[in-house]
Amino acid sequence: MERKVDSAELKSSIEELLHLTTMTIATIGMDGEPHAAAVYFACDDQINFYFFSDAESQHTLDITHEPRAAITVNGEQGGWQEIHGLQMRGVITAVQSTSEWQWAWDLYQAKFPFVINLQEIIVINQMYVFKPHWVRLVDNRKGFGFKQEWEKGPLEGMVEDAPKWMPLTSHQGISGSTND
């Protein structure tokens, strides 16, 4: 039987990266052209990523017809030995519920306190949530090519907001000299 992990266990594996401020969203337009955009994000305990965007931005227009998207979260690295980040696939939807919006807004303000002074900008933008179904952690600090992958598993009677994550692969990487 496959070992499943809950969102808290997955989050602890990627916590360092969730403290970063910016993620890159990759979408596909109606014409089939790819598009990438960087946005600030706040992440909850269920590994959902909240962000704001203008309704007329390219990535927003793209997700209105194709909500599937990919995101990356990467910090600044000085060399290949330091590359570490997240790659994810999932779905982006607009946050419609007033209670979810308020809860996510509080989460967002906690991470970015300066937004309280941007109320006039926030009200003309839409809050979105990216809900991943596949997560890959890449971390060359643990060896060149080190990666771990997780995928959301069957709910097995659990509530929808608390799915289990199944580890898919773990590639330990190749140790290399830092003098390469």
C-alpha positions as CSV (number, residue, x, y, z in Angstrom):
1,M,0.0,0.0,0.0
2,E,1.3,3.4,-0.9
3,R,2.1,5.8,2.0
4,K,0.1,8.9,1.9
5,V,1.0,12.2,3.5
6,D,-1.3,15.0,4.6
7,S,-0.9,18.6,3.5
8,A,0.9,19.5,6.7
9,E,3.7,17.0,6.0
10,L,4.0,18.1,2.4
11,K,4.1,21.7,3.5
12,S,6.9,21.0,6.0
13,S,8.9,19.6,3.1
14,I,8.5,22.7,1.0
15,E,8.1,25.3,3.8
16,E,11.4,27.2,3.0
17,L,10.1,28.0,-0.5
18,L,6.6,29.1,0.7
19,H,8.2,32.0,2.5
20,L,9.3,33.4,-0.8
21,T,7.2,36.2,-2.2
22,T,6.8,35.5,-5.9
23,M,5.6,32.6,-8.1
24,T,5.5,32.4,-11.9
25,I,2.2,31.3,-13.4
26,A,2.3,29.5,-16.8
27,T,-1.0,29.5,-18.8
28,I,-2.1,28.7,-22.4
29,G,-4.0,31.3,-24.4
30,M,-7.0,30.6,-26.6
31,D,-4.6,30.7,-29.6
32,G,-2.5,28.0,-28.0
33,E,0.3,30.4,-27.2
34,P,2.0,30.0,-23.7
35,H,2.3,32.9,-21.3
36,A,4.1,33.3,-18.0
37,A,3.6,36.0,-15.4
38,A,5.1,36.6,-11.9
39,V,2.7,37.4,-9.0
40,Y,3.0,37.7,-5.3
41,F,1.4,34.8,-3.4
42,A,0.3,33.6,0.0
43,C,-0.1,29.9,0.7
44,D,-2.5,28.2,3.1
45,D,-2.1,25.0,5.1
46,Q,-3.8,23.0,2.3
47,I,-1.1,24.1,-0.2
48,N,-3.4,26.5,-2.0
49,F,-1.8,29.6,-3.5
50,Y,-3.7,32.9,-3.4
51,F,-2.9,35.9,-5.5
52,F,-4.4,39.0,-7.0
53,S,-4.6,39.9,-10.7
54,D,-6.2,42.3,-13.1
55,A,-9.2,40.9,-14.9
56,E,-7.6,42.1,-18.2
57,S,-4.1,40.6,-17.7
58,Q,-3.1,37.9,-20.2
59,H,-2.9,35.1,-17.6
60,T,-6.4,36.0,-16.3
61,L,-7.8,36.0,-19.8
62,D,-6.1,32.6,-20.4
63,I,-7.6,30.9,-17.3
64,T,-11.1,32.0,-18.2
65,H,-11.1,29.5,-21.0
66,E,-8.5,27.0,-19.6
67,P,-8.1,27.0,-15.8
68,R,-5.3,24.4,-15.9
69,A,-2.0,26.0,-15.2
70,A,1.5,25.4,-13.9
71,I,3.5,27.5,-11.4
72,T,7.1,27.6,-10.2
73,V,8.5,29.1,-7.1
74,N,12.3,29.7,-7.1
75,G,14.6,31.6,-4.9
76,E,17.7,33.5,-6.0
77,Q,20.6,31.1,-6.7
78,G,24.3,31.9,-7.2
79,G,25.2,28.6,-9.0
80,W,23.7,25.3,-10.2
81,Q,24.6,23.7,-6.9
82,E,22.1,26.1,-5.1
83,I,19.1,25.6,-7.5
84,H,16.0,24.7,-5.5
85,G,12.4,25.3,-6.2
86,L,8.9,24.1,-6.8
87,Q,7.2,23.1,-10.0
88,M,3.4,22.5,-9.8
89,R,0.4,21.7,-12.0
90,G,-3.2,22.5,-11.0
91,V,-6.2,24.7,-11.5
92,I,-6.7,28.4,-11.0
93,T,-10.1,29.7,-10.1
94,A,-11.5,33.1,-8.9
95,V,-12.2,33.3,-5.2
96,Q,-16.0,34.0,-5.1
97,S,-17.0,33.1,-1.6
98,T,-17.0,36.1,0.7
99,S,-15.8,34.0,3.7
100,E,-12.9,32.4,1.7
101,W,-12.0,35.8,0.3
102,Q,-11.8,37.4,3.7
103,W,-9.8,34.5,5.1
104,A,-7.4,34.5,2.2
105,W,-7.1,38.3,2.4
106,D,-6.1,38.0,6.0
107,L,-3.5,35.4,5.0
108,Y,-2.2,37.7,2.3
109,Q,-2.0,40.7,4.6
110,A,0.0,38.7,7.1
111,K,2.6,37.9,4.5
112,F,2.5,41.3,2.8
113,P,1.6,43.9,5.4
114,F,2.1,46.8,3.0
115,V,-1.1,45.8,1.0
116,I,-3.3,47.4,3.7
117,N,-2.2,50.7,2.1
118,L,-3.2,49.5,-1.4
119,Q,-7.0,49.1,-0.8
120,E,-7.9,51.1,-3.9
121,I,-5.8,48.8,-6.1
122,I,-7.0,45.6,-4.4
123,V,-10.7,46.4,-5.0
124,I,-10.1,46.7,-8.8
125,N,-8.4,43.3,-8.9
126,Q,-9.6,39.8,-8.5
127,M,-8.3,37.3,-6.0
128,Y,-7.5,33.9,-7.5
129,V,-6.5,30.5,-6.0
130,F,-4.2,28.0,-7.6
131,K,-4.9,24.5,-6.3
132,P,-2.1,22.1,-7.3
133,H,-2.7,18.4,-7.9
134,W,1.0,17.6,-8.6
135,V,4.1,19.1,-6.8
136,R,7.8,18.6,-7.6
137,L,10.5,19.8,-5.3
138,V,13.9,20.3,-7.1
139,D,16.9,20.8,-4.8
140,N,20.5,20.6,-6.2
141,R,21.8,21.4,-2.7
142,K,21.0,17.7,-1.9
143,G,22.7,16.5,-5.1
144,F,22.5,17.4,-8.8
145,G,19.0,16.4,-10.0
146,F,17.5,15.8,-6.6
147,K,13.8,15.8,-6.8
148,Q,10.7,14.7,-4.9
149,E,7.2,14.5,-6.4
150,W,3.7,14.3,-4.8
151,E,0.3,13.9,-6.3
152,K,-3.1,14.3,-4.7
153,G,-4.6,11.0,-3.9
154,P,-8.1,9.7,-3.6
155,L,-10.1,11.3,-0.8
156,E,-11.1,8.0,0.7
157,G,-14.0,9.5,2.7
158,M,-12.1,12.5,3.8
159,V,-13.5,16.0,3.4
160,E,-12.7,17.7,0.1
161,D,-10.5,20.4,1.7
162,A,-8.1,17.8,3.2
163,P,-6.9,15.5,0.4
164,K,-4.0,13.2,0.9
165,W,-0.8,13.5,-1.1
166,M,1.0,10.5,-2.5
167,P,4.7,10.6,-2.9
168,L,5.4,9.6,-6.5
169,T,9.2,9.7,-6.9
170,S,12.3,10.6,-5.1
171,H,15.5,10.9,-7.1
172,Q,18.4,11.4,-4.8
173,G,20.6,13.2,-7.3
174,I,24.2,12.9,-8.1
175,S,26.7,14.3,-5.6
176,G,29.1,16.7,-7.3
177,S,32.1,18.7,-6.4
178,T,31.3,22.4,-5.6
179,N,34.4,23.2,-7.7
180,D,32.6,22.1,-11.0
